[in-house]
Amino acid sequence: MTATPAPTEVRRSHLAARASAVISVLVVALVAGVLVSSAAGQLPIAITEVIGAFGKGIGIDNAWAPSDDVLYQALWQIRFPRVAMSLLVGAALAVAGAVMQAIFGNPLAEPGVVGVSSGAALGAALAIVSGGALAGVLGTASLAFLGGVGATLLVYVMARSNGRTEVVTLLLTGIAVNAFAGAGLAFVLFAGDTADREQIVFWQLGTLGGSRWHEVAVVAALTVLGVALSLAFARRYDLLALGERTAGHLGLRVERLRIVSIVLVAVLTGAAVAFTGIIAFVGLVVPHAIRMLLGPGHRMLLSASVLGGAVLLVWADLFARTAVQGAELPIGLLTSLIGGPFFFYLLRRARNRQGGWA
């Protein structure tokens, strides 16, 4: 007589099958997005030539490689760096959002609440208005990164009291620092000339245009490090989901985990926005969508968020480049159009679970 599988085993089997299906769909969508995004644009290129050019670039001679050197250089100097940047930035923002939601215990949390985006915007604006004099070798990107990380650390230091940090205090402090950075940005806009203002506004809207390999290398190094650390903390985030007191009784050093996680979020988000400008809501939409599909386990959530963020941004960038003939839409505009209604849906859903609006 065959033993009936336990309900827990059946549930794990279903979750494993669902996870495999979701990961497979994301991988297919990612590969398709990379190929189509590399091929589409003002200069159409066949997908076979895209594959051939990539193979040739990594030392594999093949018949698909484009014979026209202009096409080859267009792919390796313009298209491929842009696609690589979209993958990295999407992955970094999605993982940062998943970490934020883990340490706050709130699916509505996203990296912007701790001042990363507003601090980066202020840093970039200062670099633009000063002509890059304050930013050193990397120009606007370096000061944007420092501004984002600095604003986040300022939020944490101001919110910390008696050796611990209350989540509510952290959020309220983040609102205050965001307001201060917004006022500073407004002053810089007022002080700059017309060209500076246009550049600052365009940077705030976000764009992947002009990405170069040395920039991709910087973002890749920080993103890989951040993703690796977040995966190493996945088990601890699962414990934290049980509640601070319970997690503490189980041996988790909650405050230390929160400190490291906030720095991790600042580095991931700062690296992402430093070269591309502010791209909103990726850190909110992707982790929550993955959580609804795969459940709250953070190892799978973080892993799938890497793919989900990359998929979202590579397709959003493709649409931004091709939706309007002869023009490029700001990618931050598109992600906000997606994220705004999704945020409202989450807010309504959370309030309905609590018995309606207060």
N, C-alpha and C positions, 0 to 999 in steps of 0.2 A: 504494500500500500504506500503510495507516494505521499510524502509529507507536504502539507500546504505551506507555502512561503509565509513568513511572518509579515504583518503589515508594514513594519519598518523596512524590511528588505525589499518589498514591492515598491514602496515609496522611493527608496534610494535608486532602484532600477529605473523607475520612471524619470527621476531627476537626472540620472546619468544619460538616459536616452535623449531627453530634452536638451541637455547641455551640449551633447554631441551634435544635435540638429542645429541648434542656434549658432554654435561655433562654425559649423560647416557653411551655413548661410552667410555668416559674416565674412568668412575667408573668401567665398566666391564673390560676394559683393565688393570686397576690397580689391581683389585681383582685377575684376571687371572695371572698377572705378579707376584704378591705376592705368590700365591699358587705354580706356576711352579718354581719360583726361590727358594722357600723353599724346594721343592722336588728334584730338579736337582743338580747334582754335582758328586764328586768322590764317594760319598756314596749315591746311589739312594734311595729315600724314597717315598712311595706311597702318593698321595695327600690326601687320606682318613686318613692316619696316621699323616700327617701334621695338618689337621683339628683337629684330635683327641688329638694330643699333645698340640695344642694351647688351646683347651677346658680344658684339664687336668691341664695345667699350670695356668689357671685363676680360678680353683676350680670347674670345671664342669666335673664330672665323666662320661665317655662314653666308648662305646665298640670299638671305632676307635683308641683310644690311643695306641701307640706302647707298646708291652709287653717288648721289649728289651730296657733296660735302656740306652744303648749306643746310640740308635737312638734318644731317648728322650733328652738326654743331648746334642747330636750333634745339634739338632734343637734349643734348648733354649740357648745354650752357644755360638754357632757359626752362624747358619743360620738365626735365627730370629733377632739377633742384626744387622747383616749385611743388611738384607732386610729393617729393620726399618731405618737404617742409610741412605740407598739409597733413601727411600721415603722422609726423612727429608731434605737431601742435595739437591735433585732435586727440591723440593718445595721452599727451601730457595733461590737457585740460580735463579729460574724462576721468583719469586716475585721480587728479587733484580733487575733483568734485566728489568722487567716491570716498576719498579719505576724509574730506570735510564732513560728509554725511555720517561717516562712522564715528568720528570723535564728538560730533554734536548730537548724535542720536536722532537726527532730524532729516528726512528726505528732501526738505525744502532748502537745505544749506547748499551754498556754492561758493567757490573761492573768492568772489568779489566782496563778500561780507566782512572779510578781515583786512580789507584795504589794499589788496594786491593791485587790482586794476586801476583804482584811482591814484595810488602812489606811482605806478608805472606811467600813467598818463601825465602826471605832474612832472616826473623826471624827464620824460620825452619832450614835453613842452619847453622845459628849461633848456634842454640841449638844442632844440630847434631855434629858439629865440636868441640864444647866445652864439649861434653859428657853429655849434659843436665844440666850442672852446672848453666847456666843462666836462665833456664826455670822454676825452682821451682817444685812444686808438679806435675803439668800436663805434664812436659817434653816438647817435641817438640811442642805439640799443643798450649800450652799457649803462647809461644814466637811467633808462627806463627800467632795466633789471634792478639796479640799486634802489630806485624809488619804490618799486613793488615790494622787494624784500624788506627794505627799511620801514615802510608803512606797516607791514605785517608784524614785524618785531615790536614796533611802537605800540600797536594795538595790544599785543600780548603783555608787554611790560606794564602798560597802564591798567590792564585788567587784572593783573596778578595782585593778590593781597593775602597776607598771612600764610605764604607758602603754597597757595593753591589758587586755581582760577575757576570761577563760576562761568558756566556756558552763557547764561543770560547776560552777565557783566561783559563777557567777551564780545557778544553780539552788539550790545549797546555802545561799547567803546569803538567797535568797528564802524558803527553808524556815525559816531562823532568824528573819527579820523577821516572817513569818506567825505563828510561835509567840509572838513577843513581843507582836504586836498582839492575838493571841488572849487572851494573859494580861491585857493592858490592858483588853480588852473584858469579860473575866470580872470584873475589879475594878470596872469601871463598873457592870456589872449588879448586883454586890453592893452598891455604894454607892447605887444608885437606889431609888426607891420602887416599889410594885407597878405603878402606871400606867406609869412609865418603862420598867420591865422588859418589860411587854407591848408597848409601842410599839417598843422595840429589837428584840425577837424578831420582831415582825411585819415590821419593816423588813428584817431579815436574810433573811426568806423571800421578799421581793420582791413588789411589786404595782404595777400601772399605774393603779389607781384614783386619782381626784382629779387627774389630769393637767390642766394649764391651758395656754392658748396661749402665755403668756410663758415657761413652762418648755419647751414644745416649741420655741420660737424659739431658746433657749439651746442645747439639745441639737442642733437642726438646724444651727446655725452651726458648732459644733465637729465634728459628724459629717461635714458636707460638706467642711470643711477637711481633716479626717483622711483621708477617702476619696480626695480629690484628691491629697494628698501620697503616699499609699500607691500609687496608680496611677502617679504620676510615678517612683516607685522600683521599679516592677515589673521593669524590665530588669535593675536591679542585683540584685534578689533572685534572678533567674534565674542571674546570674553567681555569686552566693554559693552557689547549690545545687551548683556544681561543686567546692566546697571552698574554704576560706579562702586557702590558698596559691595555688591556681590563679587564684582571683578577684583576688588581689593582683597576680599577674604580668600579669593582663589590665588592670590599671590601676584596679581598684576599691579605694577606701579603706574597708576593712572596718570598722575601729573607728569611724570617723565614721558610717557607715551604721547600725551597731548602736546608737550613742548616740541618733541621731535617731529610729530605729525604736522604741526603748524609751520615749522621751518620747511618741511618737505613740500607742503602745499605752496608756500611762498616761492621756493626754488622752481618747482614745476611750472607754476603759473607765470612767474617772472620770466623764465626762459622762453615760454611760449609767446607771451605778448611783446617781449622786447624787440623782436624782429618783425612782427606781423601787425602790431597794434591790438586794440581790444577786440576780442572775439567772445561775445557773451553767450551764456546759457548752455554751452557744450557740457560744462561740468555739472549742470543740473539735469539736463534731459537724458544724457546717455546712461549714467549710473542708475537712475530711477527706472528707465525702460528695461535695462538688463536685470535689475532686481525683480521687477514684475514677472520676467520670463524665467529666471533661474533661481530665485529665492535669495535669502539674505547672506548666505555663506560668502565670506569676503575673498577667499582665494579664487573662487570661480568668478565672483563679481568683478574683482580687479582685473583678472585676466581677460574677461570678455569686454570690459570697459576699454581696454587698450584697443581692441579690434573695432568696437563700436564707435569710439571717438574718431579713429582713423577713417572709417567708412563714412561717417557723417561729414567730416570736413573735406574729404577728397571729392565727394559728390557735390557738396555745397560750392566748392571752389570751381568745379566744372560748370555748374549752373551760373555762377557769377561771371565767368568768362564768356559764356556763349548765349546767355539769355537775351542780351541786347546787342544788336549788330553794331560793331565798331566802338563799343564801350564796355567798361567793366564795372559791375556792381560791387559795392563794398561787401566783403564776406561777412563782416560783423552785422550788417543789416539783415542778411538772410538768416543767420543763426538766431537773431533776435525775433524775427518773424516766426520762426519755428518755436523758439523757447518761450516767448511771451504767452501765447495761448496755452502751451503745455504747463507753464507755471500757474496760470489761473485755474486750469483743470486740477492740478495737485492741491491747490489751496481750497478749492470747493470740495474736493474729495476728503481732505483732512477735516474740514469744518463739519461736513455731513456726518462723519464718523463720530464727532463729538456732540452731535445733537443740534446742529444748525448754527447760524451766525449769532454771535453775541450781541 
